[in-house]
Amino acid sequence: MRMILAVLGTALAASLAATPAVSAQESATTQTAPMAGHLIGRADADMRLAEYVSYTCPHCAHFEQEAGDMLKLAYARPGHVGVEIRHLVRDPLDLTVALIANCGKPVNFAANHAVLMKAQPQWLDRIRATTPAQRARYETGTNAARRQALARDAGLYDLMKGRGYTPAALDRCIADDTMAQTLATRTRQYAEAGVTGTPSFAIDGTLLPGVHDWAALKPVLDARILS
C-alpha cells in the first residue's frame, strides 16, 4: 500500500499543477476563515477545535471510529466545542475522497465524512488489490478521468449511492478542479502553519503538540470545559 500511495503522491503534484487558481470567495455558512474547513456544531461554541485529517490516513479513520460520534453528541451539540474538519491532502486518492466528502450541500458534509472514514478499510483494500493496468489509468488522461478511475476502483460510487448520490453527481464533484485547487492551497497553508501530520488538532488556532489521538485529546478538551 505504501508503494501505491507513493506513486499516487507523485501524481498529485502533476495533477494539481494543471488546476486553475482558487477563488477568494468562500461560503460564509461553512467556511469561517481563509484556512478554515467544515464546521460541525455551533459557530458560537465555547472553543473551536480544528481537526486536520487525511482520508488515506488509517489513524484518522481510527479517530473517527473512536471519537467521531462522541465529539458530535457530547461536545459539539451542547455548544462546548465547534469541530472544524480541515483536509490535509497527501495523494490523489485522498484528494478524490475529499472531493466526494464535499459533494452536494454543505449540510451533507458531516455524514459524508463519517461514512467515508468508517469505510476506509474497505476502499483502501480495493485499491491495494488493483492491477498494474488499473493503476496506469491513474496517471494518464485528464485530472477528472484519473480521479474518477480511482473512485470507481475503490468502490466509492457504490458506497455513496447509499447516501443518495448518483454517478452523474459524483462525476461532477470529482471533476471539480477548482475545489481540488482549493484543497491543495489549504493543504499548503496548513503545512506552513506547522501541521506536519494527521490527525492533528488545534484549539482556538493553537496547535496541540503531541496530540494525535482521542486518548490525548479528550483530557485537553475536558480540562478546558471545566476551567
N, C-alpha and C positions, 0 to 999 in steps of 0.2 A: 504493500500500500504506500509506503514512503516513496518508492521509486515512481509509482504512478503519479503521486501528488507532486513530486519534484518535476516531472515532465509537464504537468498541468501548470505548476508555478512558473516555469519558463515561458509557457504560452500566455500567461496572464499579462506580462509586460507588453507583448506584441499586440494582444487583443485590446488592451486599454489605450495603447498609444494611438490607435486609429479612431477612438471615440471622440465626439465633439466636446467642446468646452461646456462645463456645467453652468446652469443658470444660477444667478444670485438669488432668485426668488425661491422661497420655501413656504410650505403650508404652515400657517400660524397655528392651526389646530393640532398639529402633530410634531412640529419642529420648534424647539424653544430657543435655539441659538445656532449660529453657523456650523458648530461642531456637534449638533445635537442629533438624537435619534428618536425613535418612537417612545412616547411616554405612556406607561401603564400606571393608572392611578390618578390622583388629583394633582392639578398644577400647583395648588397651594399647600401641598403636603409639608409636613414639618421639616423634612430633609429630602434632597434629591440624590438618588443612587444611580450612578451611571454604570451599566454592566456592559463591558466590552467583550464581544463574542465573535467566534468564527464557526460557521456551520460544519466545517470539516474537522473541528477540534473535539475529540472524544471527551475531554474534561468538561467542555461547555455543555455537551449533551448530558453528562452525568449531573452537572449542576442543575440543569433544567428538570431532570427526573427527580432529583432530591429536594429541590427548593422552589421550583417554579410556582407550583400551586400555593405553597405556604407564603411566599412573598406576596402573591396577589391577595390572598384571603386574610392573612394575619397582619400584614404590614401596609400594603397599598390601599386596600379597601377602607380601613379605618382612618386613613389620612396620615399615618405615621411616616410613610415613605412613598415618594414618587419614583417608580423604577423606569429608567430610560435605557432602552436597548440600543447599543451602538455597534455597528458592524465593523469588524476589523478583517477585511477581505485578504485572504492569503493565497488563493489559487482559483482557476476558472470554475471549478465545481462549487467552491464556496460562493463565488460571485453569482453563479446560476441559481443556487438555492436562496441567496439573499434577494435576488430579483423576484423569485417566486413568493417569498415571505412578504414582500412589499406590494404584491399584486392585488389590485382591487381597492376597495375603500379603506381608508385608514383604520376604521373600526375593526376591520378583519385581521389586522396585523398580529395582535396578541395570540389569537387562536392559531393563525398560520405558523407563527414562530414555534409555539408549543408542539404542534403536530410534526413539523419538520425536524425539530430537535429530538423528540421522543422516538421518531422513526429512523434516526441517523444510523444505527447499526445495520438496519435492513438495506438502506440505499447505498451505504458505503460498501457493504458486502457485494452488491450487484456491480459496483464499479470495480471492485477487486477482481471480479470474475470476467471482466471484459477481455476480448481478444485483441491482438495487435491491430487487426483490421478495424475494429471498433474505435480503438484509441487514435488511429490515424485520422479519423473524422474530426477529432477534437482540435486538430492542428491545421486543417485546411478549410477553405471556404470563408464565408462571411462570419463576423462575430456571432450574429444571431444563429446561423446554422450550426456553429460549433457548440454553442450553449444548449441549443435545442437537442442536439445529439446526446450531450451529456445528460440532460434531463430525462430523455426517453430511456437511455440505457440504465439510468439509476432508478427507473420506475416512478419518477416524481409526477408524471402526468396521471398515472393511476392513483397515486396517493392523494393528490389534490382534487381528484374527482369527488372524493368523499367530502370535500369542503365546498362543493358546488361549482368548481372551476371547469370550464370546457377547454378542450385542447386549443381552440382558437384564442381564447382569453389568455391562456398561459403563453402561447406563441407570442402574442403582442407584448406581454410583460418581459419575457425572456429576451426579446429583441430590442428592448428599450436601452439604446446606447447612452442616452442622456442620463438615465438613472444609474447605469453602470459607471459612468464617469463621476457622478455624484458620490457613489460609494467608494470609488477609488480615491477621490480627492479627500474625503473624510478619513479614510484609512491613513493617508499620508499625514493629515493633521493630527490624528491621534498618536501616531508614531513620533511626530515632532514634539508632542506634549509629554512624551515619556512612557507611553504604553508600549510595552515590549512583548507581551504575550496575552493569551486568552485561556480561561476567563480572567479578566482583571476588573477592578472596581474602584470607583471614586465616589466620595460623598461631598456634595456641595462644591465640586470642582477640584477636590484634593484627592490625588491617588492614594490608595491604601497599600503601602509596601508589604509584600509577603502575604497578601490576602488573595487567594486564588480558588477557594472552595467555600462551601457553606459552613463547614466546621469553624473556619477562621472568620467568616463574615458575620455570622449570627451574633456572636458576643459583641462585636463592634456596634451593630445596629441596636441591640438591646440596651447597651450602655448609654447610647445617645438618646434613646427614647426615654429612659429613666432619669436622665440628667436634668 
